[in-house]
Amino acid sequence: MSLDDEITMRSSDVWAEGTGVLYRYPVGHTMTLRECTRFLIKESDNTAEVMLNRYLEEEIEAELDRIGARSTSYWMPNTTTPNDVLLVLKAIADRSYTSPELSAEMLDVMTGTAFEDRLPRPLPDGARVAHKIGSYESTFSDAGIVLSAERSGVGQEYYIVVVSEGAPEGEARQTIQEVSLAAYRALAAPEVR
């Protein structure tokens, strides 16, 4: 399998609820797996999620099991735990797990998304956060890696996963921001505090 393999949107893939932009594209639109994953991460695109699940469901489930994310059901029911999300983040950041080039590409895609209003928002300029948000009913989350000096010019690299369940979206967003800033202050190198 290659990230340059193509996938074509079917009418059953279109998910106009929630976030994303692909639902506005015509059924039959073809793109590479790389392009589809960019929509999934950058736009948190639900249609991209359905397309990739259709194409890669068995591979995704096997990879989650391989890294030890055994409390996650990728599709129905769509459940996970903060620890499983952490395992996925660690695999993405581990250059030896895939390749240095692929790890760097994944982290780049996870940086500067359409949703910078959770973990990245309260951090100072220059802090680079590779992350992925999640929103479903009354659950709002963000999980990411605040990148090290080697990768972004900021202090120590660390992982952060915040899940808020049952609070209104605005309150959840504010809590995620507060936790993000507290973690940054506690974990960033002293010269950037």
C-alpha positions, -999 to +999 in steps of 0.1 A: +000+000+000+012+035-008+000+069+004-002+077-033-029+050-039-062+066-049-096+065-031-129+076-046-157+091-026-189+071-026-223+085-017-223+063+014-191+080+025-206+115+027-210+127+063-223+163+063-227+165+101-199+178+123-167+190+108-151+188+074-153+201+039-153+169+017-191+165+020-192+196-004-172+177-030-190+157-057-195+120-052-170+103-074-142+127-064-109+108-064-078+117-043-048+100-029-047+084+005-023+111+015-047+138+005-076+121+023-056+118+055-047+155+053-085+162+052-090+139+082-064+156+103-063+193+091-101+197+089-112+169+112-132+157+082-158+131+089-162+121+053-125+114+051-128+093+082-156+072+067-136+069+034-104+058+051-123+034+074-139+018+044-105+014+027-083+005+057-105-008+085-087-041+090-053-025+087-062+003+112-076-022+138-045-044+134-021-015+138-040-003+169-037-038+184+000-040+174+009-008+193-011-020+223-042+003+219-065-025+229-092-003+245-100+014+212-127+005+187-120+026+157-154+024+141-187+013+157-187+018+185-162+046+182-144+044+216-109+050+230-091+059+261-066+087+268-039+060+272-046+045+238-045+079+222-011+084+239+002+052+224-009+064+189+009+097+194+040+079+206+040+057+175+036+088+152+065+106+168+088+075+169+109+080+138+121+044+140+085+031+141+078+042+105+106+063+091+121+097+098+104+111+067+069+097+074+071+107+111+080+142+101+053+144+075+026+132+100+037+157+126+037+185+100+001+176+090-009+176+126+004+212+130-015+242+120-049+226+117-083+243+112-088+238+150-060+256+169-084+267+196-078+240+221-042+228+231-023+253+210-043+285+217-029+295+251+007+286+243+033+313+234+043+320+198+069+295+187+054+266+206+046+239+180+018+215+188+011+185+165-024+175+175-058+161+166-091+173+181-121+152+187-158+162+193-187+139+196-219+148+214-209+160+248-173+148+246-146+172+235-109+164+233-075+173+220-044+152+220-009+162+208+028+166+211+044+198+221+076+195+201+111+197+213+138+222+204+151+197+179+118+198+160+104+233+168+128+256+187+108+252+220+120+233+251+113+198+262+090+176+241+060+162+258+027+145+251-007+158+263-042+142+260-072+160+274-108+146+273-138+165+286-171+147+289-204+162+298-195+199+298-207+224+272-183+229+243-171+264+254-164+252+289-146+221+276-125+242+253-115+265+282-106+235+304-085+220+276-067+254+272-061+257+310-046+222+312-025+229+281-010+261+296-004+244+330+014+215+313+035+239+292+045+259+323+054+227+342+071+209+314+087+234+291+124+242+295+130+269+322+141+295+296+108+294+278+085+295+308 
